[in-house]
Amino acid sequence: MCDLLKLDSANRIAGTPSNFKLQLNNTLSGRFRLKSFYAANSFYNINSSNSTIYFYDTVARVGTLESGFYSATTISAALQTLMNSVSSGYTVSFSTLTGKVTFANAAMFSLQFSNLAWSIAGVLVHRQYQTKNDISYAIIRTSR
């Protein structure tokens, strides 16, 4: 005989969503196996290894985002605020139609990514872009 027992942190009697106690109606005995497990995505997509953006306008500039979980819209807004905190005139926007992030400034500028796997570029750019030149083109050329 196989019974299904569903344990859910939403039904906890004490604790937090990640460390909790449940009240069971019946005493359980026997062997059990885990059939499935569901967890919220609680990992940061921006952390200390990929939070820095380097860019050049009149001088070399650097900015670091706070670690956290960002959507395309919130990372665009955070990057615009960050870039304008160390320079001025930047707009960073996300298009829900194209799925692209666009960086713009009336003045000439460039984004600099030394290691694509461990930079903000790895979070911003679609997986189809593999080389440094592709990413530079995909990001910088769209800002004209």
PECOR-V387146 format. One record per residue. N is the residue number from 0. PHI is phi in whole degrees, 0 to 359 (* if undefined). Layout:
N/PHI
N/PHI
This chain:
0/*
1/233
2/254
3/253
4/244
5/258
6/253
7/222
8/298
9/293
10/260
11/290
12/259
13/201
14/98
15/248
16/300
17/255
18/210
19/218
20/241
21/243
22/259
23/263
24/284
25/236
26/282
27/256
28/214
29/111
30/262
31/228
32/227
33/279
34/273
35/205
36/216
37/236
38/219
39/289
40/283
41/248
42/274
43/287
44/271
45/240
46/220
47/297
48/271
49/220
50/260
51/257
52/240
53/248
54/213
55/228
56/238
57/272
58/216
59/290
60/230
61/217
62/217
63/232
64/282
65/289
66/300
67/170
68/258
69/246
70/273
71/299
72/290
73/287
74/289
75/297
76/296
77/294
78/294
79/299
80/298
81/298
82/296
83/284
84/283
85/247
86/208
87/206
88/86
89/271
90/236
91/231
92/225
93/243
94/261
95/290
96/287
97/262
98/76
99/249
100/263
101/243
102/256
103/217
104/199
105/295
106/272
107/292
108/205
109/219
110/263
111/237
112/237
113/277
114/222
115/296
116/290
117/239
118/218
119/300
120/303
121/298
122/276
123/279
124/264
125/300
126/298
127/294
128/273
129/246
130/251
131/301
132/295
133/298
134/291
135/301
136/294
137/297
138/273
139/284
140/295
141/285
142/271
143/279
